């Protein structure tokens, strides 16, 4: 391969921030700063929207002490955005690349960010502009294809598994007050986050008792029967439901609470948990309430998985190495190895196969009949969250017997 043109590297962050997105930034920046083939190292301030506004940061001017600290800092240090490139934006972006001699482009994000990087790579190639564009995977939704999992998911999974345990303890303390608890998770059209709530479940009686994922059509009668059965057996019920559940007509349960769409036309739903609570109250006459962790599940630093952080750093490093090898229009992937112990190496996949494609939960990971994950899911997900979760003790409730 011919030697690559020396030039400047530009990196940005996009989409919903996670607990470990900055680890990918640090991995990439540290690799770039240490390679003499890269002259300037610039950051997009607020993602691709910042690029179009020529709001670029000189990352070589940051203090050396910043990067080790950012490794443990949640949210997007450069600022993020949800902006879909318009056709007229692409030529403007290329003009800016030329002006700043950008030859290496790294974009940290999920499906939509992969689409952005792919379109810019194609436009540069068509214009005969030498650009090496690499997408760095990031999404708590865990729905990127061709990678074993996505950085950001392990930490969100750890948070949700812990939050489910904690919320359950509150329900257990007064089961007669609100015997049915609904916990709503993010995840768009994939149920990976809802499924992760079971990672603290040790036996059948532990919560969650029911998991609802968007890969399975929601049927009200079946759901109510499952709630009724769990209540009869345990005296309380904890349900974890994905925000994007759809009924047999394809209607989103959260449609009544829809608050618009984002730049990529993804619905912004907010009514799923409320709809389930109302259904339980009206049909089963049981008191019910819901919890919605919201942004906490995306970027709670308290529950960040060390495994997740290390892998996020790794994909950032490898993106720079791939670009310097002349790779272009690719996404870094994580390749799982289970022998002798769990670890991941990295690979590459063409962005045309990733952009706007979703990887959903396979049938082998979810038992639709019992609305619960399978042992195969535990095998898949447990290594991603790091240390095993604390198992809370419970008081023996044997009653005093009078003589």
N, C-alpha and C positions, 0 to 999 in steps of 0.2 A: 504494500500500500504506500502511496506517495506520502511524503511528510505533510502534516496539516499546517495550515496557515496559523501563525500566532495571532492572538487577538484577545479580546476581553470576554469575560464570562458574565452572564446575567442570570439571576435566580429570583424566583417569586413564589409566593404561597397563595393558595386559592381555596375557596370553599370553606366549609365549617372547620374551625380550628379544633385541634385535638390536644390531648395531654402531652403528646410526644412529637408534634409536627416540627417543633424547633430543633429536636434532635437530628432530623433529616437536614435541616438548614445548617446546623453546626457541622455535621459530617461532610456536607458538600463544600462549605466555605473553608474548612480546615484543609481539605484535600486540594482545593484550588489555590489557597494561599501558599501551599508548599510545593507547587509545581511551576517551574520557570517558564513553561510554555504559555502560561496564562498571565497576561499583563494586568489589566484591571479586573477587579471583582466587584460587580455592581448588584444592588438589590432593587427589585421593583417595590416601590412604596404603595401598598394596596393592590398587589397583583397586576394583572394585565391592564386594569383600568389605570393604574399608576404609570405603566409603560406608555400608554397612549397620551398621558398628560406630561410625559417626560419628567416624571417625579421619580428620579433614580437616586439611590444612596450609594456612596463610595464605602464599600465594606472593608477595604484595606485601611481606612482611617479609623476604624473602630478600635478601642483598646483591646489588647490581647486577653485581658481578664474577662471580657464579655462572653466569649464563646463557651468556656467551661460552665459559666453560670446559666447561660441560655439552655444548656443541655437539660436542665431540670425545671425550666420555666414553661408553663402551659400557654396556650393560645398562640397566635401568629405574630412573631416579633417584628416582621416586616410589614404587617398589615395584610389583610386578605380582602377578597371581593367575590361576588357572584356576578360576573359580567360575560355575556355571550358576544363574541366577536361579530360585528357586522362586516359585510363585504368591503365597505369603504375603510374599515379599520385595518384591514390586512396590509394594504399598500402603505398606510401610514406607519404601521409597525416596522415594515421593511425599511422605510426611510430612516426611522430612528435607529434601527440596527446598523445601517450604513454610517450614520452620523457618529455613533459611538463605537464603531468597529466591533460590534457584538458578533462573535463567531461561535460561542457556546451558550446555549439556552437551556436552562433547567427550570421545570415548573413542577411544584409540589402540589398534588391534589388528587381528586378522584376521577370519575368517569367524564365529567364535563371539562375538567382541566386537561385530561388526555386529549379530548377533542380540540381544545385550543392549541395545544402543542402540535398536534397532528396537522392542523390547518396552516399553522405558521411554517412548519417544515415543508409542506407541499408547496406553499407560495414561494418560499426561498429557493427551492429546487427549480421551480418554473421560471424564476427570474435569474437563474444562474448565480445566485448569491450563496457563497459557501457558509453554511450554518449547520451546526450539529445540535439537534434538539432532542432532549431526553426528558421523559416524564418520570417523576419520583412518586410512587404510589402513597396515598394517604386517604383513608376514610374509615370512620367508625362503623359505617354500614357494612363493611367487609364484602362488598358486592362487585369488586373488580375481578374480571376473568383472567385466567392464565397465571395467577399467582396463588400460592397456597392460602395466603391471607393478606390482609392489608395492614400496614402500620397504623396504629390508632385504635384498631379493634380490640386488641388484648387489654388495653387500659380501660376502655369503655365497658368491656365485658366484666372485668374485675369490679368496676364500680357498680354495675347493675346487679351482679350476683350478691355483693355485699349489701346494697340498698334493699334488695328483696329480703335478705335475712333480717335487716334492721327493722324494716317496715312490718315484717311478720311478727317480730317480738312485740311491737306496739299493739297489733291486732290481738295477739294472744293474751295480752294483759286485760283486755275487756272485750272478749268475743261477743258478748250479748249486745254490746253497744253498736258496733258496726261489724257484723259477722262476715261481710263480703268486702274484700279490698281488691280494687283494680289498679294495676300499675301499668302505665302507658310508656312505651319506649319509642325512640326514633328508629330509623332504618329504611325509610322510603319503601320500596317494594320487596325488600328482602327481610327475612325474619331472624337474621343472625344475632341481633342484639336481644330480641325477646328470648331467643333460645338460651343465651348466655346467663339469664336469670337463674337457671337450674344448676349452675356450677357450684352452688353451696348446698345442694340438696343431697342428703345421704340416704334417706329411705323414703318409702312411699308417702308417709304422713307429713314429711317436710314440705314446706312451700318452695316453689309455686306448685299448686295442684293442677292448674290448667294453663297452658301456653297457647296463645293464638297468634299465628303467623300469616302474613299476606299470601304466602304460597298456597295456603289452603282456603278455599271459599268459606266464608262465615255463614253458618246456618244457625239461626236463632234457636230453633227447637233443640238441636243437639247441644248447643252451649248451655241452655237452661237446664237440660237434663244432667249435664256434667256438673254444673254448680250445685244442683239439688242433691246429687249423689255425694259429692265431696262434703257438703254441709252435714248431711246425715251421718257420715262416717267420722268426721273430725270436729264438727261443731263450729267451724269457721272455714273460709275459702279465700285463698289468694290467687288471683288471676293476673297473668302478665300478658299484655296485648300490644302488638305492634300498631303504630299510628295509622298504617295504610291498609287496614282490613277492608275487604270488599264483600258484599253480599252476593246472592245468586244472580242478581241483575247487573252485577258489576259496579254497583253504587258504593262509594266509599262511606263507611260508617261515620267517619268524621266530616262528611260533606256539609253537615249542618253548621259546623264550626269552621268551615274553610275561610281563610283570610286572604285568598288570592293565589298567585303563582309566583315563582322566582323567575330570574332572567332566562332560565332554560325550560320554562313552562312546567316545572314540577309543582304539583299542588302543595300549598301550605295548609296542612290539616291540623285541627286542634280540638275535634269533638269526639274522637273514638271512645275514650274512657268515659266521658259523660254519657254517651249513647248506651254503653254497656251497663253503667250504673242505673240509668232509667229503666232499662229492660229488666234488670233483676228486681228492682223495686216494684214495677208494675205487674210483672208476671209471677214472681215468687213471693212477693210481699216481705222481702228481707231488706233490712237496712244495709246500705252499701255506700262506699265512698271511694275516691280515687286519689292516687299520687302520680304526679308527672315530674320526673327529675329534670326535664328540660336540658338546658345547657350544661348542667353539672355532669351529666353522663358523658358528654363529649370531651370535657377537658378538666376534670377534677385531678389536680396534681397529687392529692393525698393518696389516690388509689392507682396512680400510674404503675404499670407493670414494668419491672426492670428488663424483662425479656423484650417487651414491646419497644422500650426506649433504645435498647442495644440494636434491635433490628431496624428501627427508624434511622439511627445513625449510620448503620451499614448501607442502607439503600441510597442515602445521600452521598456517602463516599464513592460507592460504585457507579453512581450516575456521572460523576466527574471522570472517573477512569474510563467509562464507556465512551463518553464524548471525546476524550483524548485519543482513544483508539480509532476514532473516525465513525463510530456508530451514530446513526441519525434516525429520527422518527421512530424511536423505540421507547418502551417503558421497562424499568427495572422490575424484576419479579423476585419473589421469595420461593425457594425450592426446599421443601422439607426433607430432612434426614432423621430417621428415628434410631439409627444404630451408630455407636453403642448407646447414645442418649440423644434426646431431641436437640437439633440445631438446624439452622437454615444457611444455605449458600444462596447466591443470586444468579439470575438468568436474565434474558431479554425477550421481549415480545414486540412485534410490530404494532405501532399505535393504531393502525387501521383496524386491527382486530380487537381493540380495547375501547376505543372512543364510543360512548353512548351504549355500551353493552353491559348487561347486568348478570352477575353470577349469583344465583339463588340457592337456597338450602336444598341439597339433594335429598331424595326420599329416604335414603339410608340413614339420615341424621334425625329424622322426625317420624314419630308414630302418630299418624293422623287420628287413629281410632281413640287413642288415650290422650291426645292433645299434649304430648310430652316428648322430649328429646330421647334419643336412643343411646345405648352405650357407645356407639361409634362416634356420636357427637362429643361425648365426654373425652374420648381418646383424642379427638381432633383439637378441642378447645382448651382443655386443662393446661397443657404446656404453655399456652399463650399468655396466661394471666399471672405467671410467676408462682410465688409461694402459695401453698394451699390456704384456703380461707379459714379463719377461726371458726370453730364449731362452738356455738353458745351452749352452756350447760342449762339444764332445766331442773327445777325443784320437783322432787317426788311428791305427787299430789295424793298419796294414800291418806285417807281420812283417819282421824283419831277414833279408835273404837272404845266406847265407854264400857266399863266392867259392870 
